Amino acid sequence: TLRKPISQSSMADWASKNLNMHTQGIFRRRISISNMLSWNGGSIKKPMLITSNRTIKKEACEMFKLVQSYMGDRQTRMDRNHVALVMVTKCWSMQGLRDELYIQLIRQTTDNMCYRSLAWGWELMAISLAFFSPSPKFQSYLEGYIYRHLDSDENIAQRIKELVDLKNKKITKSRKKRKQNTEDEGLPISTYAKFCYRKLQKVAITGGKKGLRKPTVEEITHARNAILTPSLFGSSLEEIMLRQQDMYPGNKLPWVQTQLSQQVLALGGEQTEGIFRIPGDIDEVNALKLQVDQWRIPSSLSDPNIPASLLKLWYRELEEPVIPQQFYKECISNYENPDAAVAVVQLLPELNRLVLCYLIHFLQIFAQPSNVGRTKMDVNNLAMVMAPNCLRCQSDDPRVIFENTRKEMSFLRMLIVHLDTSFIKGLV
């Protein structure tokens, strides 16, 4: 469910306080907010947002040209992938540029008369959200802008037509006109908006790309492809099973879950000290994530902490947790009762039940005394690291979160100790 974002009046109020108002003409008249937030074919001489940082001031103007290049509104020798890479890398490295990029994209996708340019602007926003979030101060403004475009395709087509008609009246035939295209080229804008809306919700919590390695062209391509082909990470279990239907039609479980679990065991994870507690190298995990999203498991893996970390990430990033939200209260109410805890599992939807039972069966291997001696990860430790990936507390109250964390751990411990998962052997 989409929560209602801030109102348009609140957005206008935010803009009036935070926009770095531009001027034009010899008398340096101030440009109105509506013009400041409408498509511009020229360059800008100062940032869109107020800042005192000299580096940001300089980079912002250069970035505006890159935005125009990506959208096809300015000529460049670079291909669009490399234009996006330059921009994303700048913003990923310099936090102060991120809000500036998003406000520039808002400007260039407002009252844009070229549908292809408009679509590429939204595509660039979707790519950017794969790498970094806006600041908390700017998030609600961006959220409000995206929300207004969730069902706006007819309005956009009508608006483009009105703007083109208006321009044609003003412009003489002898002057060179910008190529106008009101035909739908590719995806509807609402498709981009819906993707961006979901991506914004997630990236605001996860914080985007982590690690020391800079973004790569492969990651840019992957972020673009995710708009049409949902990733195996961050999707719902149903979407993931639908995606793998063609490749693995007989599978009852998500391929990504079984493959990563088997990799952990194949690399001796059950004999590795601190498994699931010690994180794998974040850049190696990111690289494996890209491969897995292309249905590939590289043969060069040697550290079991890499697939173990990615497996935890897969559970944590599921659109809805393995134990759906409507069962959360029942779980934390029965955290000390083995029979009641096991009974909750039987109530889950079939796919969730199988995925959870596979996970518990997997953890039961690590909970065996012969393995605990090596891993130093007993049932309590396993429950502690895995509970946050299976259950999600919806409260914002720190006291409730703290109290529920203990109950979540205890509930998962009950399942590891008491749930019969023998039927899961051999299931894929």
TORKOL-4160 file (C-alpha; in steps of 0.2 Angstrom, whole numbers, padded with zeros to 4 digits, m for minus):
428
<pt num="1" X="0000" Y="0000" Z="0000"/>
<pt num="2" X="0006" Y="0017" Z="m0004"/>
<pt num="3" X="0006" Y="0030" Z="0010"/>
<pt num="4" X="0000" Y="0047" Z="0004"/>
<pt num="5" X="0015" Y="0059" Z="0002"/>
<pt num="6" X="0015" Y="0077" Z="0006"/>
<pt num="7" X="0003" Y="0089" Z="m0002"/>
<pt num="8" X="0007" Y="0100" Z="m0017"/>
<pt num="9" X="0005" Y="0116" Z="m0006"/>
<pt num="10" X="0019" Y="0108" Z="0006"/>
<pt num="11" X="0030" Y="0104" Z="m0010"/>
<pt num="12" X="0028" Y="0122" Z="m0016"/>
<pt num="13" X="0032" Y="0129" Z="0002"/>
<pt num="14" X="0048" Y="0117" Z="0002"/>
<pt num="15" X="0053" Y="0124" Z="m0015"/>
<pt num="16" X="0051" Y="0142" Z="m0010"/>
<pt num="17" X="0063" Y="0139" Z="0004"/>
<pt num="18" X="0076" Y="0128" Z="m0004"/>
<pt num="19" X="0077" Y="0133" Z="m0022"/>
<pt num="20" X="0092" Y="0144" Z="m0027"/>
<pt num="21" X="0082" Y="0156" Z="m0037"/>
<pt num="22" X="0089" Y="0160" Z="m0054"/>
<pt num="23" X="0089" Y="0177" Z="m0064"/>
<pt num="24" X="0088" Y="0181" Z="m0082"/>
<pt num="25" X="0090" Y="0196" Z="m0094"/>
<pt num="26" X="0100" Y="0212" Z="m0092"/>
<pt num="27" X="0089" Y="0217" Z="m0077"/>
<pt num="28" X="0093" Y="0200" Z="m0068"/>
<pt num="29" X="0074" Y="0197" Z="m0065"/>
<pt num="30" X="0071" Y="0182" Z="m0054"/>
<pt num="31" X="0064" Y="0167" Z="m0063"/>
<pt num="32" X="0048" Y="0161" Z="m0056"/>
<pt num="33" X="0047" Y="0144" Z="m0046"/>
<pt num="34" X="0036" Y="0136" Z="m0060"/>
<pt num="35" X="0050" Y="0141" Z="m0073"/>
<pt num="36" X="0064" Y="0135" Z="m0062"/>
<pt num="37" X="0055" Y="0118" Z="m0061"/>
<pt num="38" X="0051" Y="0117" Z="m0080"/>
<pt num="39" X="0061" Y="0109" Z="m0094"/>
<pt num="40" X="0076" Y="0120" Z="m0099"/>
<pt num="41" X="0086" Y="0118" Z="m0115"/>
<pt num="42" X="0100" Y="0130" Z="m0110"/>
<pt num="43" X="0113" Y="0128" Z="m0097"/>
<pt num="44" X="0112" Y="0134" Z="m0079"/>
<pt num="45" X="0125" Y="0146" Z="m0071"/>
<pt num="46" X="0122" Y="0140" Z="m0053"/>
<pt num="47" X="0115" Y="0125" Z="m0043"/>
<pt num="48" X="0096" Y="0122" Z="m0042"/>
<pt num="49" X="0097" Y="0121" Z="m0023"/>
<pt num="50" X="0105" Y="0133" Z="m0011"/>
<pt num="51" X="0122" Y="0128" Z="m0005"/>
<pt num="52" X="0138" Y="0136" Z="0001"/>
<pt num="53" X="0149" Y="0122" Z="m0005"/>
<pt num="54" X="0160" Y="0128" Z="m0019"/>
<pt num="55" X="0164" Y="0111" Z="m0026"/>
<pt num="56" X="0145" Y="0107" Z="m0027"/>
<pt num="57" X="0142" Y="0124" Z="m0035"/>
<pt num="58" X="0154" Y="0120" Z="m0049"/>
<pt num="59" X="0149" Y="0102" Z="m0051"/>
<pt num="60" X="0130" Y="0105" Z="m0051"/>
<pt num="61" X="0132" Y="0116" Z="m0067"/>
<pt num="62" X="0142" Y="0102" Z="m0076"/>
<pt num="63" X="0130" Y="0089" Z="m0070"/>
<pt num="64" X="0115" Y="0098" Z="m0078"/>
<pt num="65" X="0124" Y="0096" Z="m0095"/>
<pt num="66" X="0126" Y="0078" Z="m0091"/>
<pt num="67" X="0108" Y="0076" Z="m0087"/>
<pt num="68" X="0104" Y="0085" Z="m0104"/>
<pt num="69" X="0116" Y="0073" Z="m0113"/>
<pt num="70" X="0108" Y="0057" Z="m0106"/>
<pt num="71" X="0091" Y="0064" Z="m0110"/>
<pt num="72" X="0096" Y="0067" Z="m0128"/>
<pt num="73" X="0094" Y="0086" Z="m0126"/>
<pt num="74" X="0112" Y="0090" Z="m0128"/>
<pt num="75" X="0125" Y="0082" Z="m0140"/>
<pt num="76" X="0139" Y="0072" Z="m0133"/>
<pt num="77" X="0152" Y="0059" Z="m0139"/>
<pt num="78" X="0149" Y="0048" Z="m0124"/>
<pt num="79" X="0136" Y="0034" Z="m0125"/>
<pt num="80" X="0122" Y="0035" Z="m0113"/>
<pt num="81" X="0129" Y="0022" Z="m0101"/>
<pt num="82" X="0145" Y="0031" Z="m0098"/>
<pt num="83" X="0136" Y="0048" Z="m0096"/>
<pt num="84" X="0125" Y="0039" Z="m0082"/>
<pt num="85" X="0141" Y="0031" Z="m0075"/>
<pt num="86" X="0150" Y="0048" Z="m0073"/>
<pt num="87" X="0134" Y="0056" Z="m0065"/>
<pt num="88" X="0131" Y="0042" Z="m0053"/>
<pt num="89" X="0149" Y="0040" Z="m0048"/>
<pt num="90" X="0150" Y="0059" Z="m0044"/>
<pt num="91" X="0134" Y="0058" Z="m0034"/>
<pt num="92" X="0139" Y="0042" Z="m0025"/>
<pt num="93" X="0156" Y="0050" Z="m0020"/>
<pt num="94" X="0149" Y="0067" Z="m0016"/>
<pt num="95" X="0134" Y="0066" Z="m0005"/>
<pt num="96" X="0130" Y="0085" Z="m0007"/>
<pt num="97" X="0126" Y="0082" Z="m0026"/>
<pt num="98" X="0113" Y="0069" Z="m0024"/>
<pt num="99" X="0098" Y="0081" Z="m0020"/>
<pt num="100" X="0104" Y="0092" Z="m0034"/>
<pt num="101" X="0103" Y="0078" Z="m0047"/>
<pt num="102" X="0086" Y="0073" Z="m0041"/>
<pt num="103" X="0079" Y="0091" Z="m0042"/>
<pt num="104" X="0087" Y="0093" Z="m0059"/>
<pt num="105" X="0078" Y="0078" Z="m0065"/>
<pt num="106" X="0062" Y="0084" Z="m0058"/>
<pt num="107" X="0065" Y="0100" Z="m0068"/>
<pt num="108" X="0069" Y="0091" Z="m0084"/>
<pt num="109" X="0054" Y="0079" Z="m0083"/>
<pt num="110" X="0042" Y="0094" Z="m0080"/>
<pt num="111" X="0033" Y="0101" Z="m0096"/>
<pt num="112" X="0045" Y="0092" Z="m0107"/>
<pt num="113" X="0039" Y="0092" Z="m0125"/>
<pt num="114" X="0049" Y="0077" Z="m0131"/>
<pt num="115" X="0042" Y="0060" Z="m0125"/>
<pt num="116" X="0058" Y="0051" Z="m0128"/>
<pt num="117" X="0068" Y="0064" Z="m0118"/>
<pt num="118" X="0055" Y="0063" Z="m0104"/>
<pt num="119" X="0056" Y="0044" Z="m0103"/>
<pt num="120" X="0075" Y="0045" Z="m0103"/>
<pt num="121" X="0074" Y="0057" Z="m0088"/>
<pt num="122" X="0063" Y="0045" Z="m0078"/>
<pt num="123" X="0075" Y="0031" Z="m0083"/>
<pt num="124" X="0090" Y="0041" Z="m0076"/>
<pt num="125" X="0080" Y="0044" Z="m0060"/>
<pt num="126" X="0077" Y="0025" Z="m0058"/>
<pt num="127" X="0095" Y="0021" Z="m0061"/>
<pt num="128" X="0101" Y="0034" Z="m0048"/>
<pt num="129" X="0089" Y="0027" Z="m0035"/>
<pt num="130" X="0098" Y="0010" Z="m0037"/>
<pt num="131" X="0114" Y="0019" Z="m0030"/>
<pt num="132" X="0109" Y="0032" Z="m0018"/>
<pt num="133" X="0095" Y="0040" Z="m0009"/>
<pt num="134" X="0090" Y="0058" Z="m0007"/>
<pt num="135" X="0093" Y="0066" Z="0009"/>
<pt num="136" X="0080" Y="0064" Z="0023"/>
<pt num="137" X="0076" Y="0083" Z="0020"/>
<pt num="138" X="0073" Y="0081" Z="0002"/>
<pt num="139" X="0065" Y="0063" Z="0002"/>
<pt num="140" X="0047" Y="0069" Z="0004"/>
<pt num="141" X="0048" Y="0082" Z="m0010"/>
<pt num="142" X="0054" Y="0069" Z="m0022"/>
<pt num="143" X="0041" Y="0056" Z="m0016"/>
<pt num="144" X="0027" Y="0069" Z="m0019"/>
<pt num="145" X="0034" Y="0072" Z="m0036"/>
<pt num="146" X="0035" Y="0053" Z="m0041"/>
<pt num="147" X="0018" Y="0050" Z="m0033"/>
<pt num="148" X="0009" Y="0063" Z="m0044"/>
<pt num="149" X="0015" Y="0053" Z="m0059"/>
<pt num="150" X="0009" Y="0035" Z="m0054"/>
<pt num="151" X="m0007" Y="0037" Z="m0065"/>
<pt num="152" X="m0003" Y="0052" Z="m0076"/>
<pt num="153" X="0000" Y="0045" Z="m0094"/>
<pt num="154" X="m0016" Y="0053" Z="m0101"/>
<pt num="155" X="m0012" Y="0070" Z="m0093"/>
<pt num="156" X="0006" Y="0069" Z="m0099"/>
<pt num="157" X="0001" Y="0066" Z="m0117"/>
<pt num="158" X="m0012" Y="0080" Z="m0116"/>
<pt num="159" X="0001" Y="0092" Z="m0108"/>
<pt num="160" X="0014" Y="0088" Z="m0121"/>
<pt num="161" X="0001" Y="0092" Z="m0135"/>
<pt num="162" X="m0004" Y="0108" Z="m0127"/>
<pt num="163" X="0014" Y="0114" Z="m0125"/>
<pt num="164" X="0018" Y="0109" Z="m0143"/>
<pt num="165" X="0003" Y="0119" Z="m0150"/>
<pt num="166" X="0008" Y="0134" Z="m0139"/>
<pt num="167" X="0026" Y="0133" Z="m0145"/>
<pt num="168" X="0021" Y="0131" Z="m0163"/>
<pt num="169" X="0010" Y="0147" Z="m0162"/>
<pt num="170" X="0025" Y="0157" Z="m0155"/>
<pt num="171" X="0039" Y="0150" Z="m0166"/>
<pt num="172" X="0041" Y="0156" Z="m0184"/>
<pt num="173" X="0044" Y="0143" Z="m0198"/>
<pt num="174" X="0061" Y="0149" Z="m0202"/>
<pt num="175" X="0068" Y="0146" Z="m0185"/>
<pt num="176" X="0075" Y="0129" Z="m0180"/>
<pt num="177" X="0063" Y="0119" Z="m0169"/>
<pt num="178" X="0068" Y="0106" Z="m0156"/>
<pt num="179" X="0062" Y="0089" Z="m0162"/>
<pt num="180" X="0045" Y="0086" Z="m0155"/>
<pt num="181" X="0038" Y="0069" Z="m0152"/>
<pt num="182" X="0021" Y="0066" Z="m0144"/>
<pt num="183" X="0020" Y="0048" Z="m0148"/>
<pt num="184" X="0023" Y="0035" Z="m0135"/>
<pt num="185" X="0041" Y="0029" Z="m0137"/>
<pt num="186" X="0044" Y="0014" Z="m0126"/>
<pt num="187" X="0037" Y="0013" Z="m0108"/>
<pt num="188" X="0023" Y="0023" Z="m0101"/>
<pt num="189" X="0029" Y="0036" Z="m0088"/>
<pt num="190" X="0018" Y="0028" Z="m0075"/>
<pt num="191" X="0029" Y="0012" Z="m0077"/>
<pt num="192" X="0044" Y="0022" Z="m0072"/>
<pt num="193" X="0035" Y="0031" Z="m0058"/>
<pt num="194" X="0029" Y="0016" Z="m0050"/>
<pt num="195" X="0046" Y="0008" Z="m0051"/>
<pt num="196" X="0054" Y="0024" Z="m0044"/>
<pt num="197" X="0042" Y="0025" Z="m0030"/>
<pt num="198" X="0045" Y="0007" Z="m0024"/>
<pt num="199" X="0064" Y="0010" Z="m0026"/>
<pt num="200" X="0063" Y="0026" Z="m0016"/>
<pt num="201" X="0055" Y="0017" Z="m0001"/>
<pt num="202" X="0068" Y="0004" Z="m0001"/>
<pt num="203" X="0084" Y="0015" Z="m0004"/>
<pt num="204" X="0078" Y="0027" Z="0010"/>
<pt num="205" X="0080" Y="0012" Z="0022"/>
<pt num="206" X="0095" Y="0002" Z="0014"/>
<pt num="207" X="0105" Y="0018" Z="0009"/>
<pt num="208" X="0110" Y="0012" Z="m0008"/>
<pt num="209" X="0126" Y="0005" Z="m0015"/>
<pt num="210" X="0139" Y="0001" Z="m0001"/>
<pt num="211" X="0157" Y="m0004" Z="m0002"/>
<pt num="212" X="0173" Y="0005" Z="m0008"/>
<pt num="213" X="0172" Y="0000" Z="m0027"/>
<pt num="214" X="0165" Y="0014" Z="m0038"/>
<pt num="215" X="0149" Y="0010" Z="m0048"/>
<pt num="216" X="0153" Y="0001" Z="m0065"/>
<pt num="217" X="0145" Y="0001" Z="m0082"/>
<pt num="218" X="0138" Y="m0017" Z="m0078"/>
<pt num="219" X="0129" Y="m0010" Z="m0063"/>
<pt num="220" X="0122" Y="0004" Z="m0073"/>
<pt num="221" X="0115" Y="m0008" Z="m0086"/>
<pt num="222" X="0108" Y="m0019" Z="m0072"/>
<pt num="223" X="0099" Y="m0005" Z="m0064"/>
<pt num="224" X="0091" Y="0000" Z="m0081"/>
<pt num="225" X="0086" Y="m0018" Z="m0084"/>
<pt num="226" X="0078" Y="m0019" Z="m0067"/>
<pt num="227" X="0064" Y="m0007" Z="m0073"/>
<pt num="228" X="0057" Y="m0020" Z="m0084"/>
<pt num="229" X="0064" Y="m0036" Z="m0077"/>
<pt num="230" X="0063" Y="m0036" Z="m0058"/>
<pt num="231" X="0078" Y="m0041" Z="m0049"/>
<pt num="232" X="0079" Y="m0057" Z="m0039"/>
<pt num="233" X="0082" Y="m0046" Z="m0024"/>
<pt num="234" X="0069" Y="m0034" Z="m0017"/>
<pt num="235" X="0055" Y="m0043" Z="m0026"/>
<pt num="236" X="0041" Y="m0053" Z="m0019"/>
<pt num="237" X="0042" Y="m0072" Z="m0018"/>
<pt num="238" X="0028" Y="m0073" Z="m0031"/>
<pt num="239" X="0037" Y="m0062" Z="m0043"/>
<pt num="240" X="0053" Y="m0072" Z="m0041"/>
<pt num="241" X="0044" Y="m0089" Z="m0044"/>
<pt num="242" X="0035" Y="m0081" Z="m0059"/>
<pt num="243" X="0052" Y="m0076" Z="m0066"/>
<pt num="244" X="0060" Y="m0093" Z="m0065"/>
<pt num="245" X="0045" Y="m0102" Z="m0072"/>
<pt num="246" X="0053" Y="m0103" Z="m0089"/>
<pt num="247" X="0070" Y="m0108" Z="m0084"/>
<pt num="248" X="0065" Y="m0120" Z="m0069"/>
<pt num="249" X="0047" Y="m0124" Z="m0071"/>
<pt num="250" X="0047" Y="m0139" Z="m0059"/>
<pt num="251" X="0055" Y="m0129" Z="m0045"/>
<pt num="252" X="0045" Y="m0127" Z="m0029"/>
<pt num="253" X="0058" Y="m0115" Z="m0021"/>
<pt num="254" X="0066" Y="m0100" Z="m0027"/>
<pt num="255" X="0082" Y="m0104" Z="m0037"/>
<pt num="256" X="0092" Y="m0090" Z="m0028"/>
<pt num="257" X="0088" Y="m0097" Z="m0011"/>
<pt num="258" X="0093" Y="m0115" Z="m0015"/>
<pt num="259" X="0108" Y="m0110" Z="m0025"/>
<pt num="260" X="0116" Y="m0098" Z="m0012"/>
<pt num="261" X="0112" Y="m0110" Z="0002"/>
<pt num="262" X="0121" Y="m0125" Z="m0007"/>
<pt num="263" X="0136" Y="m0113" Z="m0011"/>
<pt num="264" X="0138" Y="m0109" Z="0008"/>
<pt num="265" X="0138" Y="m0128" Z="0012"/>
<pt num="266" X="0149" Y="m0132" Z="m0004"/>
<pt num="267" X="0162" Y="m0120" Z="0002"/>
<pt num="268" X="0163" Y="m0127" Z="0020"/>
<pt num="269" X="0152" Y="m0114" Z="0028"/>
<pt num="270" X="0146" Y="m0126" Z="0042"/>
<pt num="271" X="0164" Y="m0127" Z="0047"/>
<pt num="272" X="0168" Y="m0109" Z="0046"/>
<pt num="273" X="0170" Y="m0099" Z="0062"/>
<pt num="274" X="0157" Y="m0084" Z="0063"/>
<pt num="275" X="0147" Y="m0089" Z="0048"/>
<pt num="276" X="0132" Y="m0078" Z="0045"/>
<pt num="277" X="0140" Y="m0066" Z="0059"/>
<pt num="278" X="0156" Y="m0061" Z="0050"/>
<pt num="279" X="0151" Y="m0052" Z="0034"/>
<pt num="280" X="0159" Y="m0056" Z="0017"/>
<pt num="281" X="0168" Y="m0042" Z="0008"/>
<pt num="282" X="0155" Y="m0030" Z="0002"/>
<pt num="283" X="0162" Y="m0027" Z="m0015"/>
<pt num="284" X="0163" Y="m0046" Z="m0018"/>
<pt num="285" X="0145" Y="m0048" Z="m0012"/>
<pt num="286" X="0139" Y="m0034" Z="m0024"/>
<pt num="287" X="0149" Y="m0043" Z="m0038"/>
<pt num="288" X="0140" Y="m0060" Z="m0034"/>
<pt num="289" X="0123" Y="m0051" Z="m0033"/>
<pt num="290" X="0125" Y="m0045" Z="m0051"/>
<pt num="291" X="0130" Y="m0063" Z="m0057"/>
<pt num="292" X="0115" Y="m0071" Z="m0047"/>
<pt num="293" X="0103" Y="m0059" Z="m0055"/>
<pt num="294" X="0109" Y="m0066" Z="m0072"/>
<pt num="295" X="0106" Y="m0084" Z="m0066"/>
<pt num="296" X="0124" Y="m0087" Z="m0064"/>
<pt num="297" X="0135" Y="m0094" Z="m0050"/>
<pt num="298" X="0153" Y="m0091" Z="m0053"/>
<pt num="299" X="0165" Y="m0106" Z="m0050"/>
<pt num="300" X="0178" Y="m0094" Z="m0043"/>
<pt num="301" X="0170" Y="m0093" Z="m0026"/>
<pt num="302" X="0181" Y="m0098" Z="m0011"/>
<pt num="303" X="0175" Y="m0088" Z="0004"/>
<pt num="304" X="0158" Y="m0095" Z="0011"/>
<pt num="305" X="0155" Y="m0078" Z="0019"/>
<pt num="306" X="0151" Y="m0071" Z="0002"/>
<pt num="307" X="0136" Y="m0082" Z="m0002"/>
<pt num="308" X="0131" Y="m0082" Z="0016"/>
<pt num="309" X="0130" Y="m0063" Z="0016"/>
<pt num="310" X="0121" Y="m0062" Z="0000"/>
<pt num="311" X="0109" Y="m0075" Z="0006"/>
<pt num="312" X="0105" Y="m0065" Z="0021"/>
<pt num="313" X="0103" Y="m0050" Z="0010"/>
<pt num="314" X="0091" Y="m0059" Z="m0001"/>
<pt num="315" X="0080" Y="m0063" Z="0014"/>
<pt num="316" X="0081" Y="m0046" Z="0021"/>
<pt num="317" X="0077" Y="m0037" Z="0005"/>
<pt num="318" X="0061" Y="m0047" Z="0000"/>
<pt num="319" X="0047" Y="m0035" Z="m0003"/>
<pt num="320" X="0037" Y="m0044" Z="0010"/>
<pt num="321" X="0046" Y="m0054" Z="0023"/>
<pt num="322" X="0046" Y="m0073" Z="0023"/>
<pt num="323" X="0034" Y="m0073" Z="0037"/>
<pt num="324" X="0021" Y="m0061" Z="0030"/>
<pt num="325" X="0016" Y="m0046" Z="0041"/>
<pt num="326" X="m0001" Y="m0052" Z="0045"/>
<pt num="327" X="0007" Y="m0066" Z="0055"/>
<pt num="328" X="0019" Y="m0055" Z="0065"/>
<pt num="329" X="0009" Y="m0052" Z="0080"/>
<pt num="330" X="0005" Y="m0071" Z="0082"/>
<pt num="331" X="0024" Y="m0075" Z="0081"/>
<pt num="332" X="0029" Y="m0063" Z="0094"/>
<pt num="333" X="0015" Y="m0069" Z="0105"/>
<pt num="334" X="0021" Y="m0087" Z="0104"/>
<pt num="335" X="0039" Y="m0084" Z="0106"/>
<pt num="336" X="0040" Y="m0096" Z="0121"/>
<pt num="337" X="0028" Y="m0109" Z="0116"/>
<pt num="338" X="0035" Y="m0122" Z="0104"/>
<pt num="339" X="0019" Y="m0130" Z="0099"/>
<pt num="340" X="0011" Y="m0113" Z="0095"/>
<pt num="341" X="0026" Y="m0107" Z="0086"/>
<pt num="342" X="0026" Y="m0123" Z="0075"/>
<pt num="343" X="0007" Y="m0120" Z="0072"/>
<pt num="344" X="0010" Y="m0103" Z="0065"/>
<pt num="345" X="0021" Y="m0110" Z="0051"/>
<pt num="346" X="0007" Y="m0122" Z="0046"/>
<pt num="347" X="m0004" Y="m0106" Z="0044"/>
<pt num="348" X="0007" Y="m0098" Z="0031"/>
<pt num="349" X="0004" Y="m0097" Z="0013"/>
<pt num="350" X="0011" Y="m0113" Z="0004"/>
<pt num="351" X="0026" Y="m0104" Z="m0004"/>
<pt num="352" X="0030" Y="m0094" Z="0012"/>
<pt num="353" X="0029" Y="m0110" Z="0022"/>
<pt num="354" X="0041" Y="m0120" Z="0010"/>
<pt num="355" X="0053" Y="m0105" Z="0009"/>
<pt num="356" X="0054" Y="m0104" Z="0028"/>
<pt num="357" X="0055" Y="m0123" Z="0031"/>
<pt num="358" X="0070" Y="m0123" Z="0019"/>
<pt num="359" X="0078" Y="m0109" Z="0029"/>
<pt num="360" X="0075" Y="m0118" Z="0045"/>
<pt num="361" X="0081" Y="m0135" Z="0038"/>
<pt num="362" X="0097" Y="m0126" Z="0032"/>
<pt num="363" X="0100" Y="m0117" Z="0049"/>
<pt num="364" X="0097" Y="m0134" Z="0058"/>
<pt num="365" X="0113" Y="m0141" Z="0049"/>
<pt num="366" X="0123" Y="m0127" Z="0057"/>
<pt num="367" X="0115" Y="m0130" Z="0074"/>
<pt num="368" X="0121" Y="m0147" Z="0075"/>
<pt num="369" X="0134" Y="m0149" Z="0090"/>
<pt num="370" X="0148" Y="m0155" Z="0079"/>
<pt num="371" X="0147" Y="m0139" Z="0068"/>
<pt num="372" X="0144" Y="m0127" Z="0083"/>
<pt num="373" X="0161" Y="m0132" Z="0089"/>
<pt num="374" X="0169" Y="m0125" Z="0074"/>
<pt num="375" X="0158" Y="m0111" Z="0069"/>
<pt num="376" X="0155" Y="m0104" Z="0087"/>
<pt num="377" X="0137" Y="m0101" Z="0081"/>
<pt num="378" X="0125" Y="m0110" Z="0092"/>
<pt num="379" X="0106" Y="m0110" Z="0090"/>
<pt num="380" X="0105" Y="m0093" Z="0099"/>
<pt num="381" X="0117" Y="m0085" Z="0088"/>
<pt num="382" X="0109" Y="m0091" Z="0073"/>
<pt num="383" X="0092" Y="m0085" Z="0078"/>
<pt num="384" X="0100" Y="m0068" Z="0083"/>
<pt num="385" X="0107" Y="m0065" Z="0065"/>
<pt num="386" X="0093" Y="m0073" Z="0055"/>
<pt num="387" X="0077" Y="m0066" Z="0065"/>
<pt num="388" X="0078" Y="m0048" Z="0057"/>
<pt num="389" X="0078" Y="m0056" Z="0040"/>
<pt num="390" X="0062" Y="m0066" Z="0043"/>
<pt num="391" X="0052" Y="m0054" Z="0053"/>
<pt num="392" X="0049" Y="m0035" Z="0052"/>
<pt num="393" X="0043" Y="m0025" Z="0066"/>
<pt num="394" X="0032" Y="m0010" Z="0060"/>
<pt num="395" X="0033" Y="0000" Z="0075"/>
<pt num="396" X="0043" Y="0017" Z="0076"/>
<pt num="397" X="0044" Y="0016" Z="0095"/>
<pt num="398" X="0062" Y="0011" Z="0100"/>
<pt num="399" X="0056" Y="0003" Z="0116"/>
<pt num="400" X="0044" Y="m0008" Z="0106"/>
<pt num="401" X="0057" Y="m0012" Z="0093"/>
<pt num="402" X="0069" Y="m0017" Z="0107"/>
<pt num="403" X="0057" Y="m0028" Z="0116"/>
<pt num="404" X="0051" Y="m0036" Z="0100"/>
<pt num="405" X="0068" Y="m0040" Z="0094"/>
<pt num="406" X="0071" Y="m0052" Z="0109"/>
<pt num="407" X="0054" Y="m0060" Z="0105"/>
<pt num="408" X="0058" Y="m0062" Z="0086"/>
<pt num="409" X="0075" Y="m0071" Z="0091"/>
<pt num="410" X="0066" Y="m0082" Z="0103"/>
<pt num="411" X="0052" Y="m0087" Z="0090"/>
<pt num="412" X="0065" Y="m0091" Z="0077"/>
<pt num="413" X="0075" Y="m0101" Z="0090"/>
<pt num="414" X="0059" Y="m0111" Z="0094"/>
<pt num="415" X="0058" Y="m0116" Z="0075"/>
<pt num="416" X="0076" Y="m0121" Z="0074"/>
<pt num="417" X="0074" Y="m0132" Z="0089"/>
<pt num="418" X="0057" Y="m0139" Z="0087"/>
<pt num="419" X="0051" Y="m0138" Z="0068"/>
<pt num="420" X="0051" Y="m0154" Z="0059"/>
<pt num="421" X="0059" Y="m0150" Z="0042"/>
<pt num="422" X="0063" Y="m0168" Z="0036"/>
<pt num="423" X="0051" Y="m0167" Z="0021"/>
<pt num="424" X="0062" Y="m0153" Z="0014"/>
<pt num="425" X="0077" Y="m0164" Z="0010"/>
<pt num="426" X="0079" Y="m0165" Z="m0009"/>
<pt num="427" X="0066" Y="m0152" Z="m0013"/>
<pt num="428" X="0071" Y="m0138" Z="m0025"/>
